[in-house]
Amino acid sequence: MARSNAEDRRAQVIDAAIALFAHTGYEGTKTSAIAARVGVSQPYLFQLFPTKKAIFIAAWHQACDRIVETLTEAVAATPRERRLPVLAAAYDELVTTDRDLLTIQIHAWSASASDADIAEATRAGLERLRDSAIEQLGISAEQSTRLLADMAFYNISVGVAMRDPGDCTVTRLLQQHR
């Protein structure tokens, strides 16, 4: 069954929103810029999504989906006991090759500090990532939380262009924990 025009447009809006929110953050992104990038009017944009916040939350959920899908695909053919380094390497590559997924995470964390709805969506996304790691890797909640912390630290190190972010890759951080 083909998607309707509105469903296609929603997907286009979300893709454009990920890129724009990643570059200018929640507060700095104008809905007019999202509408222009997709080629729709603002009134039509607001028929698809009731608020800018709803667009941001949808973009955040899509970003989380992409991360989970990428990591799940990366470890699918690997025996469970050898998945952790494969997952870490896949995340390291994802962060360095898809800057939008890196920076929308940072902007979601930042916007969460001042908006309860975004905080709830961000928390749900992080819990989904944690739960996926538990399921894919067969690790404890504590180990999965540590993995997310390493991922967040790597995001920050790449985001602020630390002198040698290679020292902060998830792969390298996990090796240091052993």
C-alpha positions as a printed Julia matrix, in Angstrom:
178×3 Matrix{Float64}:
  0.0     0.0    0.0
  1.44    3.37  -1.03
  1.86    6.09   1.53
 -0.42    9.05   1.3
  0.87   12.46   0.34
  0.51   13.63   3.95
  2.56   10.66   5.2
  5.25   11.38   2.6
  5.29   15.04   3.6
  5.5    14.15   7.3
  8.56   12.0    6.54
 10.09   14.84   4.5
  9.42   17.3    7.31
 11.06   14.99   9.84
 14.14   14.53   7.65
 14.44   18.28   7.1
 13.85   18.92  10.79
 16.63   16.55  11.83
 19.08   18.45   9.65
 17.89   21.89  10.74
 17.54   21.14  14.44
 20.96   19.49  14.34
 22.5    22.68  12.97
 20.6    25.39  14.82
 19.06   23.64  17.83
 15.5    23.67  19.06
 15.33   27.37  19.9
 17.27   28.5   16.84
 15.29   26.59  14.23
 12.38   28.4   12.66
  9.37   26.49  11.4
  9.48   28.7    8.31
 12.92   27.23   7.52
 11.58   23.69   7.88
  8.61   24.49   5.65
 10.85   26.14   3.05
 13.27   23.21   2.99
 10.4    20.8    2.34
  8.65   23.14  -0.08
  5.39   23.52   1.84
  3.64   26.47   3.44
  3.76   27.01   7.2
 -0.02   26.51   7.47
  0.37   23.11   5.79
  3.33   22.29   8.05
  1.06   22.92  11.04
 -1.58   20.64   9.57
  1.02   17.88   9.67
  2.39   18.75  13.12
  0.54   20.94  15.61
  3.64   22.66  17.04
  7.36   23.15  16.57
  7.83   21.01  19.67
  5.9    18.15  18.02
  8.22   18.4   15.0
 11.29   18.32  17.25
 10.02   15.32  19.18
  9.2    13.47  15.94
 12.69   14.29  14.62
 14.24   13.05  17.87
 12.29    9.78  17.67
 13.38    9.3   14.04
 17.0     9.96  15.0
 16.73    7.32  17.74
 15.18    4.91  15.24
 18.12    5.42  12.89
 20.63    4.81  15.66
 18.9     1.66  16.92
 18.46    0.32  13.36
 22.1     0.98  12.48
 23.41   -0.69  15.62
 21.0    -3.63  15.35
 22.03   -4.25  11.74
 25.71   -4.0   12.68
 25.52   -6.79  15.26
 22.91   -9.01  13.6
 25.38  -11.51  12.12
 27.73  -11.49  15.11
 27.54  -14.03  17.94
 26.17  -12.37  21.08
 29.38  -12.73  23.09
 31.32  -10.74  20.44
 28.74   -8.03  19.76
 29.89   -5.29  22.14
 33.01   -4.23  20.19
 31.07   -4.48  16.91
 28.32   -2.26  18.29
 30.86    0.2   19.67
 32.67    0.42  16.33
 29.37    0.9   14.48
 28.41    3.75  16.82
 31.85    5.35  16.48
 31.45    5.3   12.7
 27.88    6.57  12.82
 28.84    9.56  14.95
 31.66   10.55  12.64
 29.75    9.99   9.38
 26.3    11.35  10.26
 26.9    14.65  11.99
 23.16   15.36  12.16
 22.54   12.3   14.34
 25.4    13.41  16.56
 24.24   16.98  17.0
 20.51   16.38  17.32
 21.35   14.24  20.35
 23.29   17.09  21.9
 20.46   19.54  21.13
 17.86   17.15  22.59
 19.83   16.92  25.82
 20.13   20.7   25.94
 16.46   21.4   25.18
 15.49   18.85  27.83
 16.87   21.12  30.51
 14.13   23.69  29.9
 11.19   21.74  28.47
  9.46   18.87  30.26
  7.89   17.4   27.09
 11.21   17.31  25.27
 12.84   15.89  28.4
 10.28   13.08  28.46
 10.82   12.31  24.76
 14.6    12.44  25.2
 14.43   10.15  28.23
 12.23    7.7   26.3
 14.7     7.69  23.4
 17.65    7.07  25.69
 15.76    4.3   27.48
 15.01    2.73  24.11
 18.7     2.84  23.22
 19.59    1.35  26.62
 16.97   -1.39  26.3
 18.12   -2.19  22.77
 21.7    -2.57  24.03
 20.5    -4.89  26.8
 18.57   -6.99  24.28
 21.23   -7.04  21.55
 24.2    -7.57  23.84
 22.75   -9.53  26.73
 24.23   -7.09  29.25
 22.86   -5.71  32.49
 21.04   -2.4   32.83
 24.08   -1.05  34.68
 26.43   -2.09  31.86
 24.07   -0.63  29.27
 23.9     2.66  31.17
 27.71    2.76  31.21
 27.69    2.13  27.44
 25.31    5.07  26.94
 27.57    7.24  29.08
 30.53    6.32  26.89
 28.46    7.09  23.79
 27.46   10.47  25.22
 31.06   11.32  26.09
 32.14   10.44  22.56
 29.36   12.65  21.16
 30.6    15.54  23.26
 34.25   14.99  22.32
 33.41   14.94  18.6
 30.94   17.81  18.97
 33.47   20.12  20.59
 36.3    18.9   18.33
 38.62   17.71  21.08
 42.24   17.53  19.95
 42.17   13.76  19.65
 38.6    12.48  19.71
 39.95    9.07  18.68
 41.02    8.64  22.3
 37.35    9.04  23.27
 35.73    6.58  20.87
 33.27    4.17  22.44
 35.54    1.33  21.35
 38.51    2.86  23.17
 36.51    3.78  26.28
 35.15    0.25  26.56
 38.69   -1.13  26.36
 39.69    1.1   29.26
 36.86   -0.28  31.42
 38.19   -3.83  31.17
